[in-house]
Amino acid sequence: MALKKLTLKNFRNASETTYTFGPTRNRILGKNGAGKTTIREAVCFLFCGTDSTGGRIPQHLIQDGADSLEVIGETSK
């Protein structure tokens, strides 16, 4: 199973953002503050229900001023 698309709403610094991934390996590159950690945290939350440290209470992942967050993933299967 491969992750094809990741949509985030009120997740960390992403108000509403969609990332599209290629069919093979993908590299996530960018300067500080570009959103690399946001993508990692979202993938952990999507597949494991936790943040990257294993925490199950995601209050710190919700964007400031928002009541909830949404992570939607589209996979190849």
VENJO-V639468 format. One record per pair of residues at least 24 apart in sequence whose C-alpha atoms are under 8 Angstrom apart, sorted by the first residue. I is the first residue (numbers start at 1). J is the second residue. Records with the same first field share a line. If there is no record, write none. Layout:
# VENJO-V639468
I=J  J
This chain:
# VENJO-V639468
1=75  76  77
2=75  76  77
3=73  74  75  76
4=73  74  75  76
5=73  74  75
6=71  72  73  74
7=70  71  72  73
8=42  69  70  71  72
9=69  70  71
10=62  63  66  68  69  70
11=38  42  61  62  63  69  70  71
12=38  60  61  62  63  64
13=38  63
14=38  63
15=63
42=71
45=71
46=71  72  73
